[in-house]
């Protein structure tokens, strides 16, 4: 084989590899990359299911629904430090972040850092059938309680 023929074949092969790689990247780009998230609104139950002291964690929606004296409120379960999902520790009556050790009281206030802010409160409203509907996309001021 002549040197010129070898270099021609090597050049054509390199161009074919580059074209195939570009084709794969183009096909990957054309496929949609959609992340489906759960709906932001969900039914937590009736107000009677949340007597004072009740803390219910909804894993799918990453929210707490808490029964307090005279009402019910909801908070997000996403830590304000780096976004880890917090957990309710019933024996200590606190909400704790397993990632970096932040602790919150049942009103979302930071008890122990490094979380910089309290847990945001989210909207909870009764619907026409008497159920409590939580909307994780709608933040409300702390202290907003649905009176039972």
C-alpha positions as CSV (number, residue, x, y, z in Angstrom):
1,X,0.0,0.0,0.0
2,X,1.3,3.4,-0.9
3,X,1.8,6.0,1.7
4,X,-0.7,8.3,-0.1
5,X,-3.4,5.7,-0.1
6,X,-2.9,4.9,3.6
7,X,-3.2,8.6,4.5
8,X,-6.3,9.0,2.4
9,X,-7.9,6.0,4.1
10,X,-6.9,7.3,7.6
11,X,-8.4,10.8,6.7
12,X,-11.7,9.3,5.4
13,X,-11.9,7.1,8.5
14,X,-11.4,10.0,10.9
15,X,-14.1,12.1,9.1
16,X,-16.5,9.1,9.3
17,X,-15.9,8.8,13.0
18,X,-16.4,12.5,13.5
19,X,-19.7,12.4,11.5
20,X,-21.0,9.4,13.5
21,X,-20.2,11.1,16.8
22,X,-21.9,14.3,15.6
23,X,-24.9,12.2,14.6
24,X,-25.2,10.6,18.0
25,X,-24.9,13.9,19.8
26,X,-27.6,15.4,17.5
27,X,-30.0,12.5,18.1
28,X,-29.4,12.8,21.9
29,X,-30.1,16.6,21.6
30,X,-33.4,16.0,19.8
31,X,-34.8,13.7,22.5
32,X,-36.7,15.6,25.1
33,X,-35.2,15.6,28.6
34,X,-38.3,16.2,30.8
35,X,-38.3,15.7,34.5
36,X,-41.8,15.0,35.7
37,X,-42.5,16.3,39.2
38,X,-45.6,15.5,41.3
39,X,-48.4,18.0,41.2
40,X,-47.9,20.9,43.7
41,X,-51.4,20.5,45.2
42,X,-52.5,17.5,47.2
43,X,-55.2,16.6,49.7
44,X,-53.8,16.1,53.1
45,X,-57.0,14.9,54.7
46,X,-59.7,16.4,56.9
47,X,-59.0,18.9,59.7
48,X,-60.2,16.2,62.2
49,X,-57.2,14.1,61.2
50,X,-54.8,16.7,62.6
51,X,-55.4,17.1,66.3
52,X,-52.9,19.3,68.2
53,X,-49.4,17.8,68.2
54,X,-49.9,15.8,65.0
55,X,-47.0,16.0,62.5
56,X,-47.5,14.3,59.2
57,X,-44.8,14.1,56.6
58,X,-45.7,13.7,52.9
59,X,-42.7,12.3,51.3
60,X,-43.9,12.6,47.7
61,X,-44.7,16.3,48.1
62,X,-41.9,17.1,50.6
63,X,-44.2,18.8,53.1
64,X,-45.2,18.7,56.7
65,X,-48.8,19.1,57.8
66,X,-49.0,20.0,61.4
67,X,-51.9,20.2,63.8
68,X,-51.5,23.1,66.3
69,X,-53.7,24.6,68.9
70,X,-56.7,25.9,67.1
71,X,-55.7,25.0,63.6
72,X,-53.5,23.3,61.0
73,X,-50.6,24.6,59.0
74,X,-48.1,23.3,56.5
75,X,-44.4,23.8,55.9
76,X,-42.0,22.6,53.3
77,X,-39.7,19.8,54.3
78,X,-36.8,21.1,52.1
79,X,-33.9,22.4,54.3
80,X,-33.0,26.0,53.6
81,X,-29.3,25.1,53.8
82,X,-28.6,23.0,50.8
83,X,-32.0,21.5,49.9
84,X,-31.9,18.2,51.7
85,X,-35.2,16.6,52.8
86,X,-35.7,17.0,56.5
87,X,-37.1,14.4,58.9
88,X,-39.4,14.7,61.9
89,X,-37.8,13.3,65.1
90,X,-40.8,12.6,67.3
91,X,-38.7,11.7,70.4
92,X,-37.0,15.1,70.3
93,X,-40.0,16.9,68.8
94,X,-37.8,18.7,66.2
95,X,-37.4,18.6,62.5
96,X,-33.8,17.7,61.6
97,X,-31.8,17.7,58.4
98,X,-29.8,14.5,57.9
99,X,-27.3,16.1,55.6
100,X,-25.6,18.8,57.8
101,X,-27.4,18.6,61.1
102,X,-29.7,21.7,61.0
103,X,-32.6,21.5,63.4
104,X,-35.9,23.3,63.3
105,X,-38.7,23.6,65.8
106,X,-42.3,22.7,64.8
107,X,-42.9,26.2,63.5
108,X,-39.9,25.9,61.2
109,X,-37.6,28.2,63.2
110,X,-33.9,27.3,63.1
111,X,-32.9,25.8,66.4
112,X,-29.4,24.7,65.3
113,X,-27.5,25.7,62.1
114,X,-26.1,25.8,59.5
115,X,-29.5,26.5,57.9
116,X,-29.7,30.2,57.3
117,X,-33.5,30.6,57.3
118,X,-36.6,29.0,58.8
119,X,-38.5,26.4,56.9
120,X,-41.0,28.2,54.6
121,X,-44.7,27.8,55.3
122,X,-46.9,26.8,52.4
123,X,-50.5,27.3,51.6
124,X,-53.1,25.1,53.1
125,X,-56.8,25.7,52.5
126,X,-60.1,23.7,53.1
127,X,-61.9,22.8,49.9
128,X,-65.7,22.5,49.5
129,X,-65.7,18.9,50.7
130,X,-64.0,19.6,54.0
131,X,-60.6,18.4,53.0
132,X,-57.4,20.3,53.5
133,X,-55.6,21.1,50.3
134,X,-51.9,21.9,50.4
135,X,-50.2,23.8,47.6
136,X,-46.4,23.4,47.9
137,X,-45.9,26.1,45.2
138,X,-47.5,28.8,47.2
139,X,-45.6,30.3,50.1
140,X,-47.5,32.0,52.9
141,X,-46.2,34.1,55.8
142,X,-45.2,32.1,58.9
143,X,-48.1,31.9,61.3
144,X,-50.8,31.4,58.7
145,X,-53.0,28.7,60.3
146,X,-56.2,27.2,59.0
147,X,-58.6,27.5,61.9
148,X,-60.5,24.3,62.6
